[in-house]
Amino acid sequence: MGLVSGQTAVGLAANPTSARVARRFVAEHLEGRGFPEGQIESCVLVASELVTNAILHAAGAIELRIASGPTNVRIEVEDGTNRMPHRRAYTGSASTGRGLALVESMSLAWGVERGTGGKTVWAELTA
């Protein structure tokens, strides 16, 4: 993918305010790098969904990483559990359950990598 122009990370607590922090962090990282506003918004939304999933379903601290190249962005969210995410079937009126479907629809690819102390859920997006 050629991610060379910028990589950064931030540690987040497993609480609801971290989703807001993640959105701001991603937007600030991508602004001024030549990405269209719509692409920045897509990256912000994907990061928010991945962080929210970690807050709701994982244990312990969360680390959000973002790497950007000339045309691509990779967002990674690491948490302290090996419990794997999966898409769920919810009714249309459910207030949760659409996050991974949204990530999948907005990303070139997404996946999960197991680590020794947890897992990393990642998504790659392009302008």
DSSP file (Angstrom, degrees, kcal/mol; ACC not computed):
  #  RESIDUE AA STRUCTURE BP1 BP2  ACC     N-H-->O    O-->H-N    N-H-->O    O-->H-N    TCO  KAPPA ALPHA  PHI   PSI    X-CA   Y-CA   Z-CA
    1    1 A M              0   0    0      0, 0.0    70,-0.3     0, 0.0    71,-0.2   0.000 360.0 360.0 360.0 -20.8    0.0    0.0    0.0
    2    2 A G        -     0   0    0      1,-0.2     2,-1.2    67,-0.1     3,-0.3   0.929 360.0-179.4  73.5  46.3    3.0    2.3    0.3
    3    3 A L        +     0   0    0      1,-0.2    66,-0.2    66,-0.2    -1,-0.2  -0.675  30.2 129.3 -82.0  99.8    2.2    4.0    3.6
    4    4 A V        +     0   0    0     -2,-1.2    65,-0.2    63,-0.1    -1,-0.2   0.616  47.3  70.9-125.7 -20.2    5.1    6.4    4.0
    5    5 A S  S    S-     0   0    0     63,-0.7     2,-0.3    -3,-0.3    64,-0.2   0.708 106.4  -3.2 -84.6 -16.8    4.0    9.9    4.8
    6    6 A G  E     +A   68   0A   0     62,-1.4    62,-3.2     2,-0.0     2,-0.4  -0.823  47.9 175.9-175.7 134.4    2.8    9.4    8.3
    7    7 A Q  E     +A   67   0A   0     -2,-0.3     2,-0.3    60,-0.2    60,-0.2  -0.997  18.6 155.8-137.5 140.6    2.2    7.0   11.1
    8    8 A T  E     -A   66   0A   0     58,-2.2    58,-2.6    -2,-0.4     2,-0.3  -0.979  18.1-158.3-157.8 164.1    1.0    7.8   14.6
    9    9 A A  E     -A   65   0A   0     -2,-0.3     2,-0.3    56,-0.2    56,-0.2  -0.972   1.8-165.0-146.2 157.2   -0.7    6.2   17.6
   10   10 A V  E     -A   64   0A   0     54,-2.3    54,-2.8    -2,-0.3     2,-0.3  -0.992  20.0-129.9-144.9 139.2   -2.6    7.1   20.7
   11   11 A G  E     -A   63   0A   0     -2,-0.3     2,-0.4    52,-0.2    52,-0.2  -0.705  28.5-167.6 -86.4 140.5   -3.6    5.2   23.8
   12   12 A L  E     -A   62   0A   0     50,-3.6    50,-2.6    -2,-0.3     2,-0.2  -0.952  19.0-123.1-130.4 147.1   -7.2    5.3   24.8
   13   13 A A        -     0   0    0     -2,-0.4     2,-1.9    48,-0.2     5,-0.2  -0.518  34.9-107.9 -80.8 156.5   -9.2    4.3   27.9
   14   14 A A  S    S+     0   0    0     -2,-0.2    46,-0.1     3,-0.1    -1,-0.1  -0.457  83.6 106.0 -84.8  65.5  -12.0    1.8   27.5
   15   15 A N  S >  S-     0   0    0     -2,-1.9     3,-2.2     1,-0.0     4,-0.4  -0.963  83.8-102.8-141.3 160.0  -14.7    4.4   28.1
   16   16 A P  T >> S+     0   0    0      0, 0.0     3,-1.1     0, 0.0     4,-0.6   0.744 113.1  65.6 -57.4 -28.3  -17.3    6.1   25.8
   17   17 A T  H 3> S+     0   0    0      1,-0.2     4,-1.8     2,-0.2     3,-0.3   0.721  86.5  73.7 -68.2 -17.5  -15.3    9.4   25.6
   18   18 A S  H <> S+     0   0    0     -3,-2.2     4,-2.6     1,-0.2    -1,-0.2   0.797  86.2  61.7 -67.3 -28.1  -12.5    7.6   23.8
   19   19 A A  H <> S+     0   0    0     -3,-1.1     4,-2.1    -4,-0.4    -1,-0.2   0.913 105.9  46.7 -63.0 -40.7  -14.6    7.4   20.6
   20   20 A R  H  X S+     0   0    0     -4,-0.6     4,-2.1    -3,-0.3    -2,-0.2   0.913 111.9  50.3 -65.7 -42.8  -14.7   11.2   20.4
   21   21 A V  H  X S+     0   0    0     -4,-1.8     4,-2.5     1,-0.2    -2,-0.2   0.907 109.8  51.8 -60.9 -41.9  -11.0   11.4   21.1
   22   22 A A  H  X S+     0   0    0     -4,-2.6     4,-2.5     2,-0.2     5,-0.2   0.910 107.9  51.0 -62.5 -43.4  -10.4    8.9   18.3
   23   23 A R  H  X S+     0   0    0     -4,-2.1     4,-2.3     1,-0.2    -1,-0.2   0.932 113.3  44.8 -60.0 -46.1  -12.4   10.9   15.8
   24   24 A R  H  X S+     0   0    0     -4,-2.1     4,-2.6     1,-0.2     5,-0.2   0.907 112.0  53.1 -64.1 -42.3  -10.5   14.1   16.6
   25   25 A F  H  X S+     0   0    0     -4,-2.5     4,-1.9     2,-0.2    -2,-0.2   0.920 111.9  44.1 -59.9 -47.0   -7.1   12.2   16.5
   26   26 A V  H  X S+     0   0    0     -4,-2.5     4,-2.1     2,-0.2     5,-0.2   0.925 113.7  50.0 -66.8 -45.0   -7.8   10.8   13.0
   27   27 A A  H  X S+     0   0    0     -4,-2.3     4,-2.1    -5,-0.2    -2,-0.2   0.926 111.9  47.9 -59.9 -45.1   -9.1   14.0   11.6
   28   28 A E  H  < S+     0   0    0     -4,-2.6    -1,-0.2     1,-0.2    -2,-0.2   0.867 111.1  51.6 -65.2 -35.7   -6.1   16.0   12.9
   29   29 A H  H  < S+     0   0    0     -4,-1.9    -1,-0.2    -5,-0.2    -2,-0.2   0.895 116.1  39.5 -66.9 -38.9   -3.7   13.4   11.5
   30   30 A L  H ><>S+     0   0    0     -4,-2.1     3,-1.8    -5,-0.1     5,-0.6   0.738  89.6 101.2 -88.2 -23.6   -5.2   13.5    8.0
   31   31 A E  T 3<5S+     0   0    0     -4,-2.1     6,-0.0     1,-0.3    -4,-0.0  -0.377  89.0  21.1 -62.9 138.4   -5.9   17.2    7.6
   32   32 A G  T 3 5S+     0   0    0      3,-0.2    -1,-0.3    -2,-0.1    -2,-0.1   0.514  96.2 100.5  82.1   5.4   -3.3   18.9    5.5
   33   33 A R  T < 5S-     0   0    0     -3,-1.8    -2,-0.1     2,-0.1    -3,-0.0   0.287 100.4-103.2-103.7   8.5   -2.2   15.6    3.8
   34   34 A G  T   5S+     0   0    0      1,-0.3    -3,-0.1    -4,-0.1     3,-0.0   0.559  72.2 142.8  86.3   8.5   -4.2   16.3    0.6
   35   35 A F      < -     0   0    0     -5,-0.6    -1,-0.3     1,-0.1    -3,-0.2  -0.610  56.9-107.7 -80.3 141.5   -7.1   13.9    1.3
   36   36 A P    >>  -     0   0    0      0, 0.0     4,-2.0     0, 0.0     3,-0.6  -0.340  28.7-114.1 -63.0 150.9  -10.5   15.0    0.2
   37   37 A E  H 3> S+     0   0    0      1,-0.3     4,-2.5     2,-0.2     5,-0.2   0.877 116.4  56.1 -55.6 -40.4  -12.8   16.0    3.0
   38   38 A G  H 3> S+     0   0    0      1,-0.2     4,-1.9     2,-0.2    -1,-0.3   0.863 106.5  49.9 -61.9 -36.0  -15.1   13.0    2.2
   39   39 A Q  H <> S+     0   0    0     -3,-0.6     4,-2.4     2,-0.2    -1,-0.2   0.894 109.0  51.3 -69.9 -39.8  -12.2   10.6    2.6
   40   40 A I  H  X S+     0   0    0     -4,-2.0     4,-2.6     1,-0.2    -2,-0.2   0.932 109.6  50.8 -61.0 -44.4  -11.3   12.1    6.0
   41   41 A E  H  X S+     0   0    0     -4,-2.5     4,-2.3     1,-0.2    -2,-0.2   0.893 109.3  50.9 -60.6 -40.2  -14.9   11.8    7.1
   42   42 A S  H  X S+     0   0    0     -4,-1.9     4,-2.5     2,-0.2    -1,-0.2   0.917 111.4  47.6 -63.2 -43.3  -14.9    8.1    6.1
   43   43 A C  H  X S+     0   0    0     -4,-2.4     4,-2.6     2,-0.2     5,-0.2   0.903 111.1  51.1 -64.1 -41.6  -11.6    7.4    8.0
   44   44 A V  H  X S+     0   0    0     -4,-2.6     4,-2.3     2,-0.2    -1,-0.2   0.915 111.7  47.6 -61.5 -43.9  -13.0    9.2   11.0
   45   45 A L  H  X S+     0   0    0     -4,-2.3     4,-2.3     2,-0.2    -2,-0.2   0.920 112.2  48.5 -66.3 -44.2  -16.2    7.1   10.9
   46   46 A V  H  X S+     0   0    0     -4,-2.5     4,-2.5     2,-0.2     5,-0.2   0.934 112.7  48.4 -61.9 -45.7  -14.3    3.8   10.5
   47   47 A A  H  X S+     0   0    0     -4,-2.6     4,-2.6     1,-0.2     5,-0.2   0.915 110.8  51.5 -60.8 -42.5  -11.9    4.6   13.4
   48   48 A S  H  X S+     0   0    0     -4,-2.3     4,-2.5    -5,-0.2    -1,-0.2   0.899 110.5  48.3 -61.6 -41.5  -14.9    5.6   15.6
   49   49 A E  H  X S+     0   0    0     -4,-2.3     4,-2.4     2,-0.2    -2,-0.2   0.916 112.8  47.5 -65.5 -43.6  -16.6    2.3   14.8
   50   50 A L  H  X S+     0   0    0     -4,-2.5     4,-1.9     2,-0.2    -2,-0.2   0.910 114.6  46.0 -66.4 -41.3  -13.5    0.2   15.5
   51   51 A V  H  X S+     0   0    0     -4,-2.6     4,-2.5    -5,-0.2    -2,-0.2   0.915 111.3  52.4 -66.8 -42.5  -12.8    2.1   18.8
   52   52 A T  H  X S+     0   0    0     -4,-2.5     4,-2.6    -5,-0.2     5,-0.2   0.912 107.9  51.6 -60.8 -42.1  -16.4    1.8   19.9
   53   53 A N  H  X S+     0   0    0     -4,-2.4     4,-2.6     1,-0.2     5,-0.3   0.914 110.3  49.2 -59.5 -42.0  -16.4   -2.0   19.3
   54   54 A A  H  X S+     0   0    0     -4,-1.9     4,-1.9     1,-0.2    -2,-0.2   0.899 111.1  49.7 -65.0 -39.6  -13.3   -2.2   21.4
   55   55 A I  H  < S+     0   0    0     -4,-2.5    -2,-0.2     1,-0.2    -1,-0.2   0.925 118.1  39.3 -62.6 -44.2  -14.9   -0.2   24.2
   56   56 A L  H  < S+     0   0    0     -4,-2.6    -2,-0.2    -5,-0.2    -1,-0.2   0.839 131.6  20.5 -75.9 -34.5  -18.0   -2.3   24.1
   57   57 A H  H  < S+     0   0    0     -4,-2.6    -3,-0.2    -5,-0.2    -2,-0.2   0.502 107.9  71.0-120.5  -6.2  -16.5   -5.8   23.6
   58   58 A A     <  -     0   0    0     -4,-1.9     2,-0.4    -5,-0.3     4,-0.1  -0.399  68.0-119.1-108.5-176.3  -12.9   -5.8   24.7
   59   59 A A        -     0   0    0      2,-0.1    21,-1.4    -2,-0.1    -3,-0.0  -0.969  61.8 -11.7-126.7 141.0  -10.9   -5.5   27.9
   60   60 A G  S    S-     0   0    0     -2,-0.4    -2,-0.1    19,-0.1    21,-0.1  -0.202 100.7  -2.7  78.7-162.8   -8.4   -3.0   29.1
   61   61 A A        -     0   0    0    -48,-0.1    19,-0.5    18,-0.1     2,-0.4  -0.172  59.9-145.7 -67.9 158.5   -6.6   -0.2   27.3
   62   62 A I  E     -A   12   0A   0    -50,-2.6   -50,-3.6    17,-0.2     2,-0.5  -0.951   3.7-156.0-125.4 142.4   -7.0    0.4   23.6
   63   63 A E  E     -AB  11  78A   0     15,-2.4    15,-2.9    -2,-0.4     2,-0.5  -0.989   5.3-160.3-121.6 127.5   -4.4    1.7   21.1
   64   64 A L  E     -AB  10  77A   0    -54,-2.8   -54,-2.3    -2,-0.5     2,-0.4  -0.910  12.4-175.8-103.3 126.2   -5.5    3.4   17.9
   65   65 A R  E     -AB   9  76A   0     11,-3.1    11,-2.9    -2,-0.5     2,-0.4  -0.955   5.2-173.1-122.4 143.6   -2.9    3.6   15.2
   66   66 A I  E     -AB   8  75A   0    -58,-2.6   -58,-2.2    -2,-0.4     2,-0.4  -0.999   3.4-176.6-136.6 135.0   -3.1    5.3   11.8
   67   67 A A  E     -AB   7  74A   0      7,-2.4     7,-2.9    -2,-0.4     2,-0.4  -0.997   8.7-170.7-129.0 134.4   -0.8    5.2    8.9
   68   68 A S  E     +AB   6  73A   0    -62,-3.2   -62,-1.4    -2,-0.4   -63,-0.7  -0.974   7.8 179.2-130.8 142.0   -1.2    7.2    5.7
   69   69 A G        -     0   0    0      3,-2.8   -66,-0.2    -2,-0.4   -67,-0.1  -0.437  56.9 -68.3-117.5-164.6    0.4    7.2    2.4
   70   70 A P  S    S+     0   0    0      0, 0.0   -67,-0.1     0, 0.0   -68,-0.1   0.843 128.0   0.3 -60.8 -34.0   -0.2    9.3   -0.7
   71   71 A T  S    S+     0   0    0    -70,-0.3    56,-2.4   -69,-0.2     2,-0.3   0.468 120.9  67.7-133.4  -6.0   -3.6    7.8   -1.4
   72   72 A N  E     - C   0 126A   0     54,-0.2    -3,-2.8   -71,-0.2     2,-0.4  -0.842  50.6-162.4-125.3 157.2   -4.3    5.2    1.3
   73   73 A V  E     -BC  68 125A   0     52,-2.7    52,-2.9    -2,-0.3     2,-0.5  -0.999   3.4-161.9-135.7 136.8   -5.0    5.0    5.0
   74   74 A R  E     -BC  67 124A   0     -7,-2.9    -7,-2.4    -2,-0.4     2,-0.5  -0.988   7.6-167.2-119.8 127.8   -4.7    2.1    7.4
   75   75 A I  E     -BC  66 123A   0     48,-2.9    48,-2.2    -2,-0.5     2,-0.4  -0.953   6.5-175.4-114.9 130.5   -6.5    2.3   10.7
   76   76 A E  E     -BC  65 122A   0    -11,-2.9   -11,-3.1    -2,-0.5     2,-0.5  -0.982  10.7-168.5-128.6 139.0   -5.7   -0.2   13.5
   77   77 A V  E     -BC  64 121A   0     44,-2.6    44,-2.6    -2,-0.4     2,-0.4  -0.972   9.7-166.8-127.9 116.2   -7.3   -0.7   16.9
   78   78 A E  E     +BC  63 120A   0    -15,-2.9   -15,-2.4    -2,-0.5     2,-0.3  -0.844  11.0 173.0-103.8 136.8   -5.6   -3.0   19.4
   79   79 A D  E     - C   0 119A   0     40,-2.2    40,-1.5    -2,-0.4   -17,-0.2  -0.857  41.1-105.5-136.5 174.3   -7.2   -4.2   22.5
   80   80 A G  S    S+     0   0    0    -21,-1.4     2,-0.4   -19,-0.5    38,-0.1   0.051  86.2  81.5 -94.7  25.3   -6.5   -6.6   25.3
   81   81 A T        -     0   0    0     38,-0.2    -2,-0.2     2,-0.1    38,-0.2  -0.968  60.9-149.5-129.8 148.8   -8.8   -9.5   24.4
   82   82 A N        +     0   0    0     -2,-0.4     2,-0.4    36,-0.1    36,-0.1   0.403  59.7 125.5 -90.0   1.2   -8.6  -12.4   22.0
   83   83 A R        -     0   0    0    -26,-0.1    -2,-0.1     1,-0.1    36,-0.1  -0.486  60.8-133.4 -64.1 118.8  -12.3  -12.4   21.5
   84   84 A M        -     0   0    0     -2,-0.4     2,-0.1     1,-0.1    -1,-0.1  -0.506  11.6-123.0 -81.4 140.4  -12.8  -12.1   17.8
   85   85 A P        +     0   0    0      0, 0.0     2,-0.3     0, 0.0    -1,-0.1  -0.461  32.6 178.5 -76.0 152.7  -15.3   -9.6   16.3
   86   86 A H        -     0   0    0     -2,-0.1    14,-0.1     0, 0.0     2,-0.1  -0.990  34.2 -99.3-152.6 151.3  -18.0  -10.8   14.0
   87   87 A R        -     0   0    0     -2,-0.3     2,-0.3    13,-0.1    11,-0.1  -0.452  41.0-155.3 -69.3 141.1  -20.9   -9.3   12.2
   88   88 A R        -     0   0    0      9,-0.5     2,-0.7    -2,-0.1    13,-0.1  -0.849  14.9-124.3-118.9 154.5  -24.2   -9.8   13.9
   89   89 A A        +     0   0    0     -2,-0.3     2,-0.3     9,-0.0     9,-0.1  -0.882  39.7 166.4 -99.7 115.1  -27.8   -9.8   12.6
   90   90 A Y        -     0   0    0     -2,-0.7     7,-0.0     7,-0.2     2,-0.0  -0.841  38.7 -97.6-122.9 161.3  -29.9   -7.3   14.4
   91   91 A T    >   -     0   0    0     -2,-0.3     3,-1.5     1,-0.1    -1,-0.1  -0.303  40.2-105.0 -71.2 163.8  -33.3   -5.9   13.6
   92   92 A G  T 3  S+     0   0    0      1,-0.3    -1,-0.1     3,-0.0    -2,-0.0   0.720 120.5  52.9 -63.3 -21.4  -33.7   -2.6   11.8
   93   93 A S  T 3  S+     0   0    0      2,-0.0    -1,-0.3     0, 0.0     2,-0.0   0.464  80.8 117.4 -94.8  -1.3  -34.6   -0.8   15.1
   94   94 A A    <   -     0   0    0     -3,-1.5    -4,-0.1     1,-0.1     4,-0.0  -0.371  59.7-145.2 -66.6 144.6  -31.6   -2.1   17.1
   95   95 A S  S    S+     0   0    0     -2,-0.0     2,-0.3     2,-0.0    -1,-0.1   0.546  80.2  32.9 -89.4  -7.0  -29.3    0.7   18.3
   96   96 A T  S    S+     0   0    0      1,-0.1    -2,-0.1     2,-0.0     0, 0.0  -0.849  78.8  73.2-134.6 173.2  -26.2   -1.4   17.9
   97   97 A G  S    S+     0   0    0     -2,-0.3    -9,-0.5    -7,-0.0     4,-0.2   0.459  71.8  89.4 105.7   1.9  -24.8   -4.1   15.6
   98   98 A R     >  +     0   0    0      1,-0.1     4,-2.3     2,-0.1     5,-0.2   0.450  56.4  97.4-108.0  -1.5  -24.0   -2.3   12.3
   99   99 A G  H  > S+     0   0    0      1,-0.2     4,-2.6     2,-0.2     5,-0.2   0.908  85.4  42.1 -59.3 -51.2  -20.4   -1.3   13.0
  100  100 A L  H  > S+     0   0    0      1,-0.2     4,-2.7     2,-0.2    -1,-0.2   0.862 113.5  53.4 -68.9 -33.8  -18.6   -4.0   11.2
  101  101 A A  H  > S+     0   0    0      2,-0.2     4,-2.2    -4,-0.2    -1,-0.2   0.902 111.2  47.6 -63.5 -39.6  -20.9   -4.0    8.3
  102  102 A L  H  X S+     0   0    0     -4,-2.3     4,-1.7     2,-0.2    -2,-0.2   0.929 111.6  49.4 -65.3 -46.2  -20.3   -0.2    8.0
  103  103 A V  H  X S+     0   0    0     -4,-2.6     4,-1.1     1,-0.2     3,-0.2   0.930 112.2  49.2 -57.6 -46.6  -16.5   -0.8    8.3
  104  104 A E  H  < S+     0   0    0     -4,-2.7     3,-0.4     1,-0.2    -1,-0.2   0.899 110.8  49.2 -61.4 -42.0  -16.7   -3.4    5.6
  105  105 A S  H  < S+     0   0    0     -4,-2.2    -1,-0.2     1,-0.2    -2,-0.2   0.782 116.1  42.4 -70.9 -25.8  -18.7   -1.3    3.2
  106  106 A M  H  < S+     0   0    0     -4,-1.7     2,-0.3    -3,-0.2    -1,-0.2   0.554 105.6  75.5 -96.1  -8.9  -16.4    1.8    3.6
  107  107 A S     <  -     0   0    0     -4,-1.1    18,-0.2    -3,-0.4     3,-0.1  -0.707  69.5-139.1-109.7 153.0  -13.0   -0.1    3.4
  108  108 A L  S    S-     0   0    0     16,-3.0     2,-0.3     1,-0.3    17,-0.2   0.882  94.0 -16.6 -66.4 -40.4  -10.9   -1.7    0.7
  109  109 A A  E     -D  124   0A   0     15,-1.1    15,-2.7    -6,-0.1    -1,-0.3  -0.976  63.6-173.1-158.9 156.9  -10.3   -4.5    3.2
  110  110 A W  E     +D  123   0A   0     -2,-0.3     2,-0.3    13,-0.2    13,-0.2  -0.975  15.9 146.6-150.6 160.1  -10.5   -5.1    6.9
  111  111 A G  E     -D  122   0A   0     11,-2.0    11,-2.6    -2,-0.3     2,-0.4  -0.965  36.5-102.7-172.9-172.1   -9.4   -7.9    9.2
  112  112 A V  E     -D  121   0A   0     -2,-0.3     2,-0.5     9,-0.2     9,-0.2  -0.995  18.2-164.6-135.7 137.3   -8.2   -9.1   12.5
  113  113 A E  E     -D  120   0A   0      7,-2.6     7,-2.6    -2,-0.4     2,-0.2  -0.992  18.9-136.0-122.5 126.5   -4.8  -10.2   13.7
  114  114 A R  E     -D  119   0A   0     -2,-0.5     5,-0.3     5,-0.2     2,-0.2  -0.578  24.0-172.7 -78.6 142.1   -4.3  -12.0   16.9
  115  115 A G        -     0   0    0      3,-3.5     3,-0.5    -2,-0.2    -1,-0.0  -0.691  39.8 -97.9-122.8-180.0   -1.5  -10.9   19.2
  116  116 A T  S    S+     0   0    0     -2,-0.2   -34,-0.1     1,-0.2     3,-0.1   0.828 123.0  28.9 -70.5 -30.7    0.0  -12.3   22.4
  117  117 A G  S    S-     0   0    0    -36,-0.1     2,-0.3   -38,-0.1    -1,-0.2   0.210 134.5 -46.6-114.7  15.8   -1.9  -10.0   24.6
  118  118 A G  S    S-     0   0    0     -3,-0.5    -3,-3.5   -38,-0.1     2,-0.3  -0.969  71.2 -68.7 159.0-142.6   -5.0   -9.4   22.5
  119  119 A K  E     -CD  79 114A   0    -40,-1.5   -40,-2.2    -2,-0.3     2,-0.4  -0.950  21.9-136.2-146.1 163.7   -5.9   -8.5   18.9
  120  120 A T  E     -CD  78 113A   0     -7,-2.6    -7,-2.6    -2,-0.3     2,-0.5  -0.993  12.4-160.6-124.9 123.0   -5.7   -5.8   16.3
  121  121 A V  E     -CD  77 112A   0    -44,-2.6   -44,-2.6    -2,-0.4     2,-0.3  -0.896  21.6-176.5 -99.8 130.4   -8.7   -5.0   14.1
  122  122 A W  E     -CD  76 111A   0    -11,-2.6   -11,-2.0    -2,-0.5     2,-0.3  -0.882  17.9-170.7-130.7 158.0   -7.7   -3.1   11.0
  123  123 A A  E     -CD  75 110A   0    -48,-2.2   -48,-2.9    -2,-0.3     2,-0.4  -0.990  10.8-151.0-145.2 143.4   -9.2   -1.4    8.0
  124  124 A E  E     -CD  74 109A   0    -15,-2.7   -16,-3.0    -2,-0.3   -15,-1.1  -0.963  17.5-179.8-117.8 133.1   -7.7    0.1    4.9
  125  125 A L  E     -C   73   0A   0    -52,-2.9   -52,-2.7    -2,-0.4     2,-0.3  -0.888   9.1-155.6-127.9 158.1   -9.3    2.9    3.0
  126  126 A T  E      C   72   0A   0     -2,-0.3   -54,-0.2   -54,-0.2   -55,-0.0  -0.938 360.0 360.0-132.7 156.9   -8.3    4.8   -0.2
  127  127 A A              0   0    0    -56,-2.4   -55,-0.1    -2,-0.3   -88,-0.1   0.421 360.0 360.0 -87.6 360.0   -9.1    8.2   -1.6
